Amino acid sequence: MAKRGEVTPSIKRTDEGRRHLSRKEREDRMNRWVIWATTGLAAVIVVLLAAGIIFELAIKPNQAVAQVGDVSITTTQFQQRVKLQRYYFIVNVLQLCSAEMQQYFQQQCQQWQSLLESPTSMGSQVLDLMIEEEIVRQEAAARGITLSGEELQDAVNEQFGYNPNPETPTPTSEPSATPTLRYTQTPTSTPTPTATSTPSGEEATATLEPTLTLTPSETPTAISTLTAEEQKTRFEDGYARELAVAKALTGMDEAAYRAIAEAQALQEKLYDEITANIPAIADQVHIRQMRFASEADAIEALEAIRDGESFAELARSADAARDANETNWYRGGDLGWMPKDQLTPAVAQAAFEAEVGEVVGPIFDTDLQALQQGTASDFYYVIQVLGREVRPVDEMILTQQRSDHFDTWLSGKRSTAEQFYDVWVSRVPEDPSEETVLRVIQEHSPTLTPTVETATTEE
C-alpha cells in the first residue's frame, strides 16, 4: 500500500518510454541501412569504373574490327594505321595542294581533303587495305612465297627512294624522310606563295598557306658528290627520323611499320604468280568502230559506208563523234589490235566471226565501262574488221588484263573476310591534326622545317 504523498509510476509512462526507445532503434537501423546502401553503391561504382578501365585499356585495344581467316585485325592496329594514313595525306596536302600546285593535283587534293574530313570514309578505306594485305600474307604463305631479309630491306629502301648500289651518281639532295605513297607524285620544286594586291592606301596582306618544306636547308649542288657510304648514312638518318615521327603520331613501332612494306613486296610476288598464265600472245582483231545512241543512226552510217563513204572519214565527222561519244574519233574509229576480252561481248563475237574487210552492224551491246560509271550503257555499234591474226598483246593491254585478273581474284578472297562495322565505325581516330603533324615533324626533323607565315606589305 502506498504511503501518503508518494507517487506511483504509471503504466502509461512506461509505454511512452518503450515507444521512445523503439523510435531510436528504428533510426539507428535506418542509419545502418543508409551506410550499407552507400557503401554498396560506392562498391558498384568502383567495380564499374574498374571494368571500364579494363575494357578501355585491355579489352578494347585487342578487340577485332575485322577477321581474315584465323587472323584478327585489332582496334589498336586499325587506329594506328588510320593515324599513319592521316599523316601521309596531311603531308601530301601541304606539299601538293597549295594554290600554285593544286592545278596539277586537283583530283588527288579533293580526294585527300574529303577523306581527312570524313572519318568513316577514311576508316573504311584503311580497313579495306588492311584486309587486302592480310589476304596477301595468307595466300603468299599458302603458296610458299616468302621474302628474304634483303628483299624486305630493298622494299623499305624503295619507299625512301634510296638505291644502295646506284649505277650513276645520284643528283642533288638527300632522300626525303617522308615515304612516298604508291599513287602519289612528288613535285620537283617547292611552291612559293605570292601576295594579293589590295586597293591603294589599304594594308596589303598575303595569306600564305601552311607549307611543308621537305628540302635540305642548304642549296644542293648540281651533281651529288656523296659517296655510297654518305648516301647510306643519310638514308639511315632519314629512316630513323621517319620512324620517330610515325611513332610519335601513331604509336606504331618499327615492326608494324616494316610490315606495310613487307605486304607490298609480297603482293608484287603474288601478283606475278597469279597473273603468270595471262597469255602474252593471243588471237586478235584489228577493227574500226563507231558507237551510236540509236539504231536509226547506226543504220544510216552503215548504209553510207556501203554506198561508198569512207568509214574513217565518217567516224571523224562531227555528227558521228557527237553521237558515238567515241574518244578515238580522230583516228577514224581505229581501235588497233584487240584481244577478245577487251571488246564488249557482242562486238567481240561479231568481229571474230566477220571476214577481213567486212563492215558489220548495227550490233546492240552494253558498254561495260559506261555502265560502271553510271551513264547510259546501251549502244549500237558499226565495225569494220581490218585484220585478224595471232600476235603479241600490246603491253598496255597486257598490263590491264593482268590487273583485272588479279583484282577479280582479290575481290573473291575479300568476300570471305568479315568486317565488324558496329565496332570500328565508332573507333576511327580523327587525329593527328595538321598542327600536330607540323609540330612533330619539326621536333624530329630540324632540317625539314614546316612553316606557317603571314606576310604583310604596305603600298
VENFENKA-V500299 format. One record per residue. N is the residue number from 1. SS is DSSP state (A for helix, B for strand, O for the rest). OMEGA is omega in degrees with one decimal (* if undefined). D_LAST is the distance of its C-alpha to the last C-alpha in whole Angstrom. Layout:
{{N & SS & OMEGA & D_LAST} {N & SS & OMEGA & D_LAST}}
//
This chain:
{{1 & O & -175.7 & 124} {2 & O & 177.1 & 121} {3 & O & 180.0 & 122} {4 & O & 179.1 & 122} {5 & O & -179.4 & 118} {6 & O & -177.7 & 117} {7 & O & -179.4 & 114} {8 & O & 178.8 & 114} {9 & O & -179.4 & 110} {10 & O & 176.6 & 110} {11 & A & -180.0 & 109} {12 & A & 179.9 & 106} {13 & A & 178.7 & 104} {14 & A & 179.6 & 105} {15 & A & 178.9 & 103} {16 & A & 178.5 & 100} {17 & A & 177.4 & 100} {18 & A & 179.4 & 100} {19 & A & 177.3 & 97} {20 & A & 178.8 & 95} {21 & A & 179.6 & 95} {22 & A & 179.0 & 94} {23 & A & 179.4 & 91} {24 & A & 178.0 & 90} {25 & A & 179.3 & 91} {26 & A & 179.4 & 89} {27 & A & 177.9 & 86} {28 & A & 179.6 & 86} {29 & A & 178.9 & 86} {30 & A & 178.6 & 83} {31 & A & 178.2 & 81} {32 & A & 178.3 & 83} {33 & A & 179.3 & 81} {34 & A & 180.0 & 78} {35 & A & 179.6 & 78} {36 & A & -179.5 & 79} {37 & A & 179.2 & 77} {38 & A & 178.9 & 74} {39 & A & 178.8 & 74} {40 & A & 179.2 & 75} {41 & A & 177.7 & 72} {42 & A & 179.1 & 70} {43 & A & 178.1 & 72} {44 & A & 179.4 & 71} {45 & A & 179.0 & 67} {46 & A & 179.5 & 67} {47 & A & 179.9 & 69} {48 & A & 177.5 & 66} {49 & A & 179.4 & 63} {50 & A & 178.8 & 65} {51 & A & 177.4 & 66} {52 & A & 179.4 & 62} {53 & A & 178.4 & 61} {54 & A & -179.9 & 63} {55 & A & -177.3 & 62} {56 & A & -173.0 & 58} {57 & A & -175.0 & 59} {58 & A & -174.7 & 62} {59 & A & -175.5 & 63} {60 & A & -179.2 & 60} {61 & A & -177.8 & 58} {62 & A & 180.0 & 61} {63 & O & -175.2 & 62} {64 & B & 171.4 & 61} {65 & B & 177.2 & 59} {66 & B & -179.5 & 61} {67 & B & 176.9 & 64} {68 & B & -174.5 & 64} {69 & O & 179.3 & 68} {70 & O & -175.3 & 69} {71 & B & 176.1 & 66} {72 & B & 169.5 & 63} {73 & B & -171.6 & 60} {74 & B & 178.0 & 59} {75 & A & 179.8 & 56} {76 & A & 179.1 & 55} {77 & A & -179.7 & 55} {78 & A & -177.3 & 53} {79 & A & 177.2 & 50} {80 & A & -177.6 & 50} {81 & A & 175.9 & 49} {82 & A & 179.2 & 47} {83 & A & 178.6 & 45} {84 & A & 179.8 & 45} {85 & A & 175.6 & 44} {86 & A & 177.9 & 41} {87 & A & 179.6 & 40} {88 & A & -177.5 & 40} {89 & A & 179.6 & 38} {90 & A & 177.3 & 35} {91 & A & 178.2 & 35} {92 & A & 179.8 & 35} {93 & A & -179.4 & 32} {94 & A & -178.5 & 30} {95 & A & -163.8 & 31} {96 & A & -172.3 & 31} {97 & O & 172.0 & 29} {98 & O & -178.8 & 26} {99 & O & -177.2 & 24} {100 & O & -174.3 & 24} {101 & O & -170.9 & 28} {102 & O & -179.6 & 29} {103 & O & -179.9 & 30} {104 & O & -174.7 & 32} {105 & O & -172.4 & 34} {106 & A & -177.8 & 33} {107 & A & 179.1 & 37} {108 & A & -179.6 & 37} {109 & A & 178.7 & 34} {110 & A & 179.7 & 36} {111 & A & -179.8 & 39} {112 & A & -179.4 & 38} {113 & A & -179.6 & 36} {114 & A & -179.8 & 39} {115 & A & 178.6 & 41} {116 & A & -177.9 & 39} {117 & A & -178.4 & 39} {118 & O & -178.7 & 42} {119 & A & -178.4 & 45} {120 & A & 178.7 & 48} {121 & A & 178.5 & 47} {122 & A & -179.7 & 46} {123 & A & 179.8 & 49} {124 & A & -179.6 & 51} {125 & A & -178.8 & 49} {126 & A & -178.6 & 50} {127 & A & 175.4 & 53} {128 & A & 179.7 & 54} {129 & A & -179.9 & 53} {130 & A & 177.0 & 55} {131 & A & 178.9 & 58} {132 & A & 179.5 & 58} {133 & A & 180.0 & 58} {134 & A & 174.7 & 61} {135 & A & 179.5 & 63} {136 & A & 179.8 & 62} {137 & A & -177.0 & 63} {138 & A & 179.6 & 66} {139 & A & 178.0 & 67} {140 & A & 178.7 & 66} {141 & A & -180.0 & 69} {142 & A & -179.1 & 71} {143 & O & -179.9 & 71} {144 & O & 178.9 & 71} {145 & O & -178.0 & 68} {146 & O & 175.0 & 66} {147 & O & 172.1 & 63} {148 & O & 176.4 & 64} {149 & A & 179.6 & 62} {150 & A & 179.7 & 61} {151 & A & 177.0 & 60} {152 & A & 179.1 & 58} {153 & A & 176.6 & 56} {154 & A & 179.0 & 55} {155 & A & 177.0 & 54} {156 & A & 178.9 & 52} {157 & A & -177.9 & 51} {158 & A & 177.7 & 50} {159 & A & -177.9 & 47} {160 & O & 179.0 & 45} {161 & O & -177.3 & 45} {162 & O & 175.9 & 48} {163 & O & -177.0 & 51} {164 & O & -179.4 & 53} {165 & O & -178.1 & 55} {166 & O & 178.4 & 52} {167 & O & 179.3 & 54} {168 & O & 178.3 & 51} {169 & O & 179.6 & 48} {170 & O & -175.9 & 45} {171 & O & 165.1 & 42} {172 & O & -158.0 & 39} {173 & O & 179.0 & 38} {174 & O & 179.4 & 40} {175 & O & 177.8 & 42} {176 & O & 178.9 & 39} {177 & O & 178.6 & 40} {178 & O & -179.0 & 40} {179 & O & -178.1 & 43} {180 & O & 175.5 & 42} {181 & O & -174.7 & 44} {182 & O & -175.1 & 46} {183 & O & -176.6 & 44} {184 & O & 173.8 & 41} {185 & O & 179.6 & 39} {186 & O & -178.7 & 36} {187 & O & -179.0 & 33} {188 & O & 179.4 & 33} {189 & O & 179.6 & 30} {190 & O & -178.6 & 27} {191 & O & 179.6 & 25} {192 & O & 179.9 & 21} {193 & O & 178.0 & 18} {194 & O & -178.0 & 15} {195 & O & 176.7 & 12} {196 & O & -176.2 & 12} {197 & O & 178.5 & 9} {198 & O & -179.3 & 9} {199 & O & -177.8 & 9} {200 & O & 177.9 & 7} {201 & O & 177.6 & 7} {202 & O & 179.1 & 8} {203 & B & -179.5 & 7} {204 & B & -177.5 & 7} {205 & B & 174.9 & 11} {206 & B & 178.3 & 13} {207 & B & -177.6 & 16} {208 & O & 174.7 & 19} {209 & O & 176.0 & 22} {210 & O & -178.8 & 25} {211 & B & 179.5 & 26} {212 & B & -177.7 & 29} {213 & O & -178.1 & 29} {214 & O & 177.8 & 33} {215 & O & 179.4 & 33} {216 & O & -176.7 & 34} {217 & O & 177.8 & 31} {218 & O & 179.5 & 32} {219 & O & -177.6 & 32} {220 & O & 177.2 & 35} {221 & O & -176.0 & 37} {222 & O & -179.9 & 38} {223 & O & -178.5 & 42} {224 & O & 175.4 & 43} {225 & O & -178.5 & 46} {226 & O & 173.5 & 47} {227 & O & 178.8 & 50} {228 & A & -179.3 & 52} {229 & A & 178.3 & 52} {230 & A & 176.9 & 49} {231 & A & 178.2 & 48} {232 & A & 179.4 & 50} {233 & A & 179.6 & 49} {234 & A & 177.2 & 45} {235 & A & -178.2 & 47} {236 & A & 177.2 & 49} {237 & A & 178.8 & 46} {238 & A & 179.3 & 44} {239 & A & 179.1 & 46} {240 & A & 177.8 & 47} {241 & A & -179.0 & 43} {242 & A & 176.6 & 44} {243 & A & 179.8 & 47} {244 & A & 178.5 & 45} {245 & A & -179.2 & 42} {246 & A & 179.5 & 45} {247 & A & -179.7 & 47} {248 & A & -176.3 & 44} {249 & A & -171.8 & 43} {250 & A & -173.0 & 46} {251 & O & -176.9 & 49} {252 & O & 177.5 & 51} {253 & O & -175.2 & 53} {254 & A & -178.7 & 53} {255 & A & 179.1 & 56} {256 & A & -179.9 & 55} {257 & A & -179.1 & 52} {258 & A & 178.6 & 54} {259 & A & 177.8 & 56} {260 & A & 177.3 & 53} {261 & A & 178.8 & 53} {262 & A & -179.6 & 57} {263 & A & 179.1 & 57} {264 & A & 179.3 & 55} {265 & A & 176.6 & 57} {266 & A & -179.9 & 60} {267 & A & 178.1 & 59} {268 & A & 178.5 & 58} {269 & A & -179.7 & 62} {270 & A & 177.5 & 63} {271 & A & -179.7 & 61} {272 & A & -178.0 & 63} {273 & A & -177.3 & 67} {274 & A & -176.7 & 66} {275 & O & -175.5 & 65} {276 & O & -176.1 & 67} {277 & O & 175.4 & 70} {278 & O & -173.0 & 67} {279 & O & 175.9 & 69} {280 & O & 176.0 & 67} {281 & B & -175.1 & 69} {282 & B & 173.2 & 70} {283 & B & -174.9 & 72} {284 & B & 173.9 & 69} {285 & B & 174.2 & 69} {286 & B & -174.6 & 66} {287 & B & 163.8 & 65} {288 & B & -176.1 & 63} {289 & B & 168.1 & 62} {290 & B & -176.4 & 61} {291 & B & -175.5 & 60} {292 & B & -179.8 & 61} {293 & O & -179.1 & 60} {294 & O & 178.8 & 63} {295 & A & -179.3 & 67} {296 & A & 179.0 & 67} {297 & A & 179.7 & 64} {298 & A & 178.7 & 66} {299 & A & 179.2 & 69} {300 & A & 178.7 & 68} {301 & A & -179.2 & 66} {302 & A & 179.7 & 69} {303 & A & 178.7 & 71} {304 & A & 178.8 & 69} {305 & A & 179.9 & 69} {306 & A & 175.6 & 73} {307 & O & 174.9 & 73} {308 & O & 179.0 & 71} {309 & O & -179.7 & 67} {310 & O & 175.9 & 65} {311 & A & -177.3 & 64} {312 & A & -178.7 & 61} {313 & A & 177.9 & 60} {314 & A & 178.5 & 61} {315 & A & -179.5 & 59} {316 & A & -176.4 & 56} {317 & O & -177.0 & 56} {318 & A & -178.3 & 53} {319 & A & -178.6 & 56} {320 & A & -179.5 & 57} {321 & A & -179.6 & 54} {322 & A & -175.9 & 53} {323 & A & -176.0 & 56} {324 & A & -178.5 & 57} {325 & O & -177.8 & 53} {326 & O & 177.2 & 54} {327 & O & -178.7 & 51} {328 & O & -177.3 & 54} {329 & A & -177.2 & 54} {330 & A & 175.5 & 53} {331 & A & -178.7 & 56} {332 & O & 179.3 & 58} {333 & O & -175.9 & 59} {334 & B & 178.2 & 60} {335 & B & -175.0 & 60} {336 & B & -179.4 & 61} {337 & B & -174.1 & 64} {338 & B & 169.4 & 64} {339 & B & -174.4 & 66} {340 & A & -174.9 & 68} {341 & A & 177.9 & 66} {342 & A & 177.2 & 63} {343 & O & 174.6 & 64} {344 & O & -170.0 & 64} {345 & A & -176.7 & 68} {346 & A & 178.0 & 70} {347 & A & 179.5 & 68} {348 & A & -179.2 & 69} {349 & A & -179.5 & 72} {350 & A & -176.7 & 72} {351 & A & -177.0 & 71} {352 & A & 177.3 & 73} {353 & A & -176.2 & 76} {354 & O & 174.6 & 75} {355 & O & 176.8 & 77} {356 & O & -178.2 & 74} {357 & O & -176.6 & 73} {358 & O & 174.1 & 74} {359 & B & -173.4 & 71} {360 & B & 175.5 & 72} {361 & B & -12.7 & 70} {362 & B & -180.0 & 69} {363 & B & 179.1 & 69} {364 & B & -177.8 & 68} {365 & B & 179.3 & 66} {366 & B & 176.4 & 63} {367 & O & -174.8 & 60} {368 & A & -179.3 & 60} {369 & A & 178.4 & 56} {370 & A & 179.1 & 55} {371 & A & 179.0 & 57} {372 & A & 179.9 & 55} {373 & O & 177.1 & 52} {374 & O & 178.6 & 54} {375 & O & 178.2 & 54} {376 & O & -169.9 & 56} {377 & O & -178.3 & 59} {378 & B & -176.3 & 62} {379 & B & 173.8 & 62} {380 & B & -174.0 & 65} {381 & B & 167.6 & 65} {382 & B & -176.7 & 66} {383 & B & 171.5 & 67} {384 & B & -179.1 & 68} {385 & B & -178.5 & 70} {386 & B & -179.9 & 69} {387 & B & 176.7 & 71} {388 & B & 179.1 & 72} {389 & B & 172.8 & 73} {390 & B & -173.6 & 73} {391 & B & 177.9 & 70} {392 & B & 178.7 & 67} {393 & O & 176.7 & 64} {394 & O & -174.1 & 61} {395 & A & 179.3 & 59} {396 & A & 179.1 & 56} {397 & A & 179.5 & 59} {398 & A & 177.8 & 61} {399 & A & 179.5 & 58} {400 & A & 178.6 & 57} {401 & A & -179.8 & 61} {402 & A & 178.8 & 61} {403 & A & 178.9 & 58} {404 & A & -179.7 & 60} {405 & A & 179.9 & 63} {406 & A & 179.5 & 61} {407 & A & 177.9 & 59} {408 & A & 177.2 & 63} {409 & A & -176.8 & 64} {410 & A & 178.7 & 62} {411 & A & 177.8 & 62} {412 & A & 178.5 & 65} {413 & A & -177.3 & 65} {414 & A & -178.4 & 62} {415 & O & 179.2 & 64} {416 & O & 177.7 & 67} {417 & O & -177.0 & 64} {418 & B & 173.8 & 63} {419 & B & 176.9 & 60} {420 & O & -172.3 & 60} {421 & A & -177.5 & 58} {422 & A & 179.2 & 59} {423 & A & -170.4 & 58} {424 & A & -171.6 & 55} {425 & O & 179.3 & 53} {426 & O & -175.2 & 52} {427 & O & 178.7 & 52} {428 & O & -179.3 & 49} {429 & O & 176.4 & 46} {430 & O & 174.6 & 43} {431 & O & 6.4 & 41} {432 & O & 174.7 & 40} {433 & O & 178.3 & 36} {434 & A & -179.5 & 33} {435 & A & 179.7 & 32} {436 & A & 178.7 & 36} {437 & A & 179.9 & 36} {438 & A & -178.2 & 33} {439 & A & -176.5 & 34} {440 & A & 177.6 & 37} {441 & A & -179.5 & 36} {442 & A & -180.0 & 34} {443 & A & -174.8 & 37} {444 & A & -176.8 & 40} {445 & O & -176.4 & 37} {446 & O & 179.1 & 35} {447 & O & 177.4 & 34} {448 & O & -165.5 & 33} {449 & O & 172.4 & 30} {450 & B & -177.3 & 29} {451 & B & 172.1 & 25} {452 & O & -171.8 & 23} {453 & O & 170.4 & 20} {454 & B & -178.6 & 17} {455 & B & 179.3 & 13} {456 & B & 177.8 & 10} {457 & B & 176.8 & 7} {458 & B & 177.0 & 4} {459 & O & * & 0}}
//
